[in-house]
Amino acid sequence: MNINRSQISVLCELTSLIGFPVCFFFTMNSYGLRNWEFDWSYGVAWGSMLFSFGASLLLICDKEHEEVYYKEKTIYNPPAEFA
């Protein structure tokens, strides 16, 4: 199975969205601060990750992305003496 760039970006974003709060929790815990909350930008980051995941799924489901269909229609108009 080929992994394309959109799937790699989803994995990197998911890793950072989970890893950053964990590291931040341990850092703040070492300073003795236990009360902190997420900002609105964290929610926007999760939203963008979900949209990237959806785009990646649509890219996987695209079966005919390399096939181009070209159909030529021929119209034959007989001369007036044959009609």
RADAPE-V636348 format. One record per run of one state. SS is the DSSP state (h for helix, s for strand, l for the rest). FROM is the first residue (numbers start at 1). LEN is the number of residues. If there is no record, write none. Layout:
ss=SS from=FROM len=LEN
ss=SS from=FROM len=LEN
This chain:
ss=l from=1 len=4
ss=h from=5 len=26
ss=l from=31 len=9
ss=h from=40 len=22
ss=l from=62 len=18
ss=h from=80 len=3
ss=l from=83 len=1
